[in-house]
Every structure is written in C-alpha cells, then in structure tokens.
C-alpha cells in the first residue's frame, strides 16, 4: 500500500451531524505515507434513477461507455437508464441488445427500465413479465401514458411483478403546440406556452390509480408546485410514491427567458 487517505465519511446513521470520524485500527506496515484529507468528506456512491445513455439506437448522442464513465467521474456508482431507445426495450429480445452492451461496456452498475407500452406508443402493454427479472421498473419516459386504463393495467401488472412505474407526466391534450412555460414571458411576447396543468393533471390521475392498485409509483422530473403538493398529500395518505426533479426547475424561472 502506497498511501493511507484520512478523511471524513458520510453515513446515514450520523445524522444530523452528517459526518463521522473513524480510525483505522491497523493497516499494512508497508504504508509509505498518510494523506490528510480532513477537509474532504467521503460519500457512498450516488445513484441516479433517471439517465439517458442513448444506446442502442442513438449512440451519436451518448453511449453506455461514455455515460457510465461520466457518471463514475461524478461519484455515481449506479444509474437507471430510460427506455427511449431503438429498439425500444419492450420485450426480452429488444432488451437483450441493451443488456449485452451494458455487460461489455459499463464501468458502473447500470439498471435499465423496460417500457410501459409496446414501442412507447401508449396502446398496448409491453412484455412486462418477460422483462421483469432484468429491469429496475417500467417507464415510457419522454411520453405520457394518455389512456388511464392502460396506466391502470400497467400498475396492476407492475404491482404483481414487484416493480415500480416511473411516469413522464404530460397530458398531450393540454400541450397546444407549446414550447416554453405558459408564464408571463410567453404571454407578453406571443409565444405558445405549456401550462403546468399538463403535468399536474396527469400526476393527479396517476396517484388515484396508484392508491387503488398499491403500485410503487415514481414521478419523473417534477417541474411545478402543484405536482409537489399532490405528491405530498398522496404520500401522507399512504400512497407508495416518490419523485425527482432537475436542477433547471429549481434555479431557473420565467425571469431567465430572453
């Protein structure tokens, strides 16, 4: 051993202090030196539950190798990859193509999502049973599942398989060709806006179904306060719901549009 690194370690048990000092009781006599890193904190590896490693099908944007290398560099040891790929992982055969690349190229743990619907078209369920042992859950990320009965069937199936549904919540009937938030900037400058309702109305619908079915339900990239309020209320009511957001939803608003 060339060097012993002394630092502080982040542990959940150390809350609310967040850090814990520890002492290595013994180490090999051949240690050549000690690196004092007391100003740093060692965290467990992070996990990102929503990434786009665009392989197979869109490797000009990202590959499993480049994506996992970037994740590892940022401290992530596990990621969950979304299924907007070509072919869409909607059956074991299509999923196998992605799994083979993961096996050969990934430098961290990569857990794929299978799609909720065949081809992510929102019409019929994918082969959820056939993929269940190889995926973290099911999502049609990039597209909202428009038909509530399809979503109900998906949640019933996911519940039976012990998997979660991760939903891209977007009611297509409320988009109206919009491309930015339907806020004061869009109204002032004559842009077609996307209302917050297009997200939270589908969150509201899905939370009712999640409560009825008992399915674990995850809301992707929450962008509006109404969705947060609905999720908080549902969680307090015992619904098995989690959510995520993205940095730009937190640090940017209409005032940053130009």
N, C-alpha and C positions, 0 to 999 in steps of 0.2 A: 504494500500500500504506500503510495507516494505522499498523500496528504489527508489530514483529517479536517473536515469542514465543521466548524462550530457555528450553529445558527439557532434561531427560534422556530419552533414547529407549531403550525396552526392545527388545533384539534377542536372538534365539536364539544368535547367534554370540558374544555377550558372556558367556555362561555360563562359570564360576559367578558372575561379578560381577553379572550380570543387567542392568546399565545401562551405557550408553556415552555419553560426552560427544562432541559433534560441533560443528564450526564451519562456519557458512555463509560460504563464501569470498567471495561477492559477493551483493548484493541491491540492488534499485532505490534510486536516490538519494532518491526521494520518501518513504522511510520516515519517519514523523513521530516515532516513539518506539520504545523497546525495552521489552518486558515481561519482567522477570526472574522465571522460574518454576523456579528451580533446585531448589526443594523438591518439585516435582512430577515425575512420570515419564510420558512419553507411550508408551502401549502401541499395538501394532497392534489393529485392530478384532477383537473377540471373535466367536466362533461358538458358538451353542447348537444342539446336534444334536437337541434334544428339546423342542419347544414346542407349545402348543395355541392356535393362532389359529382360533377356532371358527367359521370362515366358509368355505363356506356351511353353513347349517342351524341354527347356534346363536349367531347374532350378538348375542343379548342377553347372552351371557357374554363375548364378545370378538370383535373383527373384525380383519381383516388390517391395516387402517389403525391402529387403536388399539394392537394388539400390536406392530406394527413401530415405531411412534412410541416406545412404552415401551422397546423393545429398543435403539433408537438413543440414547435418553436415557441408557441404562446402559452405552453403549460397544460394543454389539453391531452388527456390520455384516452379519452373515449368520446365518440361523436355518433349521432344518429342521422343517417342520410335520407333525404326526401326522395320520393319516387318519380319525380317529373323527369324521366329518362326515356331513352329509346333503345331497346324496347322498354315499355312500362313494366315494372315488376308486378304483374297482376296474376301470375301463375308460376309454379315451380320452375318451368323451363326458362322463362324470361329472367326470373330472379337468379337462377344459377349463373347466368352470364356475369352479373354484378358480383356475386359471391366469389367467383373464380378470380376476378380482378382484385377483390379485397384480400383474398388469401395470398396472392402473389405480390401485391404492391403496397398494401397499407403498412405503415410503421407504428400505428396505434390501434386500439380497438375500434372497429367501425361496425355499427349495428344498423342495418338498413330497415326502412319502413317498406312494407308492401302497400300497394294502392288499395283504396277502399273499393273502387269500381273498376271494371274492365276498361283498360285504355284511358282511365281517368275521364271517361265520358259521362259519368253520372247516371247511367242507365241500368246496368246490372252489376251485381256484386262480383268482385274478383274471386279467385280461388283462395279464399282466406284459410280454409282448413289445410290446403296443400302447402301453404307458405308459413303457417303459424310457428313451426319449430325453428324457423330461420330468420324471423324478423322481430323487431322490438315492438311493433304495433302497426297500425294501418292509417294511411293518410292519402288524401287527394290534393296535397299541398299545391298551391297555385290556382286551384279551382275550388269553389264552394260546392258542396253537395246540395243541389237545389231541391230535390224531391224529399220531403220529410219521411215518406215511407221507406225510401232507400236507406236513409240515415238510421231509421229505426231498425231495419233489418240488419244493417251493418253493426249497430251497437249490440243487438241481441247475439249476433254471431261472435263478435269480439269478446263479449262477456263470457260466453260459453268456452271460448278458447283461452281465456285468461290474458287477453291482450287489450291495449288501450286504443282508442280512436283519437287521432290528433287532427283537429279540424282547421282548415283555412276557411274562416267565416266571411262570406261575401254573398249577399243576395243580388244576383245578376239583374233582377228586375228593377233594382234601385240605382244601378250604375249610370244609366242615361248618357253613355259616351264620355263620362268624366275622366279626368286625368290628374287632377290635384284635389286637395281637400276643399270642400264646399264651404269655405270660410269667407271672411271679409275681403281678402285679396281677390279671390275668384269672382266674387260679386262685383267688386269695384272695377276690375279690368276685363270683364266679359268672358272669363274662362268657364268651361264646363267643369263643374265640381262634383266630387263624390261625397255623398253625405255620410256622416257617422252611422246613420241608421242602417246602411247597407251591411255594416259589420254587426252592430249590437242586436239587430233583429234576428239574425241567424244564431248568434250566441244564445239569445233568449229561447229560441225554438229548441236548440240542441240541449240546453240544460234541462228542459222539461223531459225530453226523451231520455237523457242520461239518468235522471231521477227515476223514471219509470222502469228502465232496464237494469239499473245498477252497474252500468258500464263505466269503466275508468275513462274519463274524457279530458282531453288536453286542448286548450285553445291556443292556436299559433299566433304569433306576432300581434298581440293586442295593441290597438292604436287609439282607443278612445275611452274616456272616463265612464261612459255608460256601460261598456263591457266589463270594466273593472268592478263597478257597483253590482252588476248582475252576478259576476263570479263570486264576489264576497258573500252575497246573500245566499247563493246556492251552496257554497262551502259551509256556511253556518247552518244550513238546513240539512247537512249530511250528504250532499252530493259529492261523489268522488271526482273532483275537478281540480285541475292545475292549469297554469297558463304561463306564457312567456311574453316578452316584448323585445324591442330592438332599440339600440341607442338613439337613432334619429327620432323616435317617437317621444323620447324623454327630453332631448336637448334642442329640438327644432319646433317652431310653430309658424303660423301664418306670417309673422313679422319677418321671417327669414326669406320669404319669397320675393323675388325681384324679376 
